[in-house]
């Protein structure tokens, strides 16, 4: 028979089994916030909230219950429709992006018209060559992306056609963003209906290997690189004709004209 003490649960052998969900040193039975989400258990279980007191993120949107219910902090610990993100709905504004991703990307999770664009590194509303340049340099360790930029390009892996961000910016993300740029992929939640969120500057006059899938313009408008020959990255020294920096393909070097 199981029995409870002040500090936990006694198991069948009489040994003390302490249940501490959030591992804060306080057993659940004397901890006012078992999951340490910033919202007291008594509030979570109230009819107006209804979230799980043992789950810090009941809707799995990347935001804790305490953050969501206090998105508008007045009054505190109270969910108000239209003022707070919904702790039981991962996409409060129903724009196809989880609330946590929108907050991280610098967009409003309560406003459907303020949705981010997957792959839009510079947050100008479209995926273009400049985004590829920024992301490629980040993948190669040549520059560091800001947190909001990372949120917009952390796409891979894609599971059943839906982004599954892994909190890493990798070559996989770069591959997906390039495919978005080329309109080679289309994911239902990645594009607002009736809008075009990518541009495709294919066909520039660059001396590229014929197997290259795509060419693009650098921010200064100069032809500077080819992307993903045989699905591997190439980066060019854009200051002058030169061998490719960090080539991982057997293809000939390409450069700037």
N, C-alpha and C positions, 0 to 999 in steps of 0.2 A: 504494500500500500504506500502511496506517495503522500508525503506530508510537507506542509510549508512551515518555514520558520521566518523570523524577522529578516534574515539575510538570503534566503533562497529556498530551494526545494530539497527535501530529504529523499534520497532514492531508496530502493528496496533494501539496500544493505546498510542503511543508516548514515551513509556518507552525504555530506552537504553538497548539493548541486546548485551552484549559483547561476541564475539566468540574468545576463547583462547584455542586452541586445546591442547597445551602442558602445560597449566596452569602455565606458567612462569611469568605471570603478564603483558605480552605484547599481545594485541589483534592481531589476525592473520594479519590484514591489515597493521600493522606496524612492524610485526615480520618477520625477514629474514629467520627464520627456524621454521615454524609453528609446526612441530612435534618433534622438539628438537632431531633429530637423528644425528646431527653433519654434515649434508649436507644441504647447503642453498637451499631454494625452487627453486631459479632460475636454479640451477644445476640439481635438481631432475627432473624438467620438460623439460630439454634439450633433444634433440633427442638421445644423446649418453648414457643417463641414463634411463629416462622414468619411474622412480619410483613415488609413490604417495607422494606429499608434506604434506599430512595430516596423513600418516601412517609411523611410524618410522621403521617398518619391513615389507615391502611389500610382501616378499615371505615367511614370517612366519618361518624362519629358526633359530630364536633365536639371530640373529645379526642385529644391526641397519644398515641402509643404509650407514651412515657415516663410520662405521667400515669396511664394505665390500668394498666400493669404495676406501678406504684408507688402505686396507690390505697391499698393497705395496704403501707406501706414496708418491712415486715419479712417475709422477707428482701428486700433491695433487688434491683431488676431481675429479679425472678422472678415469673412468673405463677402464682398460686394460685387454683384454682377456688373460688368462694364468698367470696373475700377481695378479689379485684381485678376490675375490670371487664374484660371480654373484648376485647382489641384487634382481634379478628377478627369480632366480633359487635356491630353497632351498638346493639342493645337487649339488654343482658346479662340483665335480669330478665324479658324478654318481656312487658312491660306495654303495649306500643304506643308508647312514647316513647323516643327516642334517648337514649343515656347522657349525651351532652353537654347536651341540653336539660334533663334531670333535675337534673344537677349545677348548671347555671346557675339553675334554678328553685328550688333549695334542697331538692331531694328526693333520696331514696336510690336510686341506679341499680342497686343489688343487691337491692332489696326491691320485688317486684311490687305489694304492698299499699300502697306509699307513692308511688303515681303522682300527678303533678300533674294539674290540670284546665285544658285550653285555655280561655283567656278569663277565668280566675279571678284577676283583678288582685290582690285582697287575700288570696288563698290561704286562704280559709275552707272550701274544699271544694265550693262551688257557684258557678255563674255567676248573678249577680243584679244588681239595679239599681245597687247600690253600685259594682260593678265597672265598669259603664258610665260612671258619673259620674267615677270616677278616670281611666279611659282617655280619655274625651272631653276632660277638662281637660288631660291630657297632650298630646293631639293638637293642641289649640288653644294650647299653650304656656303654660298657666296653672299647671301644676305639673310636677314632674319625677319620673318613676318610678324606683324602685330597680332594680338590675340583675336581681334575681330576678323582680320584677314584669314587667319588659320581656320576660323569657324566656317567661313564661306567656301573654303577649298578642301576641307576635310570631308571627303565624299566616300572614298573607297574604305572598305569593300562595299560593293553593291550587292545586296541580297534580295533575290526575287524582284529586281527592278527598283528597289528602294535603297537610298543611301544608308549605310550603317557606319557612321563616323567612329574611328578608333582612337581619336585624340592624337593622331600622328599625321604629319605631312610627309608623304612618301611619293615615290615614282608612280605608284598605283593611282594616287590622286591626280598627278600630272597627266597620266594616260586618259583618265576619265574626262578631265577638263578639256583636253585636246579633242576628244570625241564629241563633246558638247559644242565646241567651237566649230567643228566640221559638220554639225548636224547629223552625225552618224548614230547618235543615240537619242532617245526621247523617253523621259521618265514622267509619268503622270503628275507627280507632285513637284517636279522641278521647274515647271514652266506655267506661268499664269495664262489662263485661256485668252486667246485673241491677241497675244503679244509675242514679239520676237525677242528673245533674250540672248541671242548670239549673233556674231557677224563672222563672215568667212572670207578672209582676204587670200583666197587661193589663186594661184596663177601668176604670181609676181615674177618679174624678170630676174631670176637668180640663177647662178651656175650651180645647180643642185644635182646630186645623183638622181637618176631617173626613178630609183626605187623609193625615194623620199615621199612620204604621204602628204606632207603639208609644208608650206613656207609661210612666213609671216613677217610683219613689219615691227621693227623696234619702236619705242616711244618717239624717237627722233625722225621716224619715217624712212629709215634706211633698211634695206634688206640685210638681215643679219644671221638668220639661222634656219636650219631645217629640223623638223621634229620627228622623232620616232621612226627612224629607218629600222625596219624589222622589229618594231615595238620597243626600241631602246633609244635612249636620249642622246642627242648631240647638242653641243653648245659651241658657239663660235666666238673667237676673240673679235669684237666688233670694232676695234680701233684701226685695223688694217687687214690686208690679206694675210692669213696665217693658218697654221694647222688648227684643227678643232681642239678646244680645251675639253678634256674629260671625255673623249670619244669612247664609246662602248660598242661600236659597230665596226665591221671591216670596211665600211664604205669610205670613199675618198673624202678628204677634208673639204669643207665649204667655208665661204667667207663673206665679207661685206663688199657690196659694190658701191 
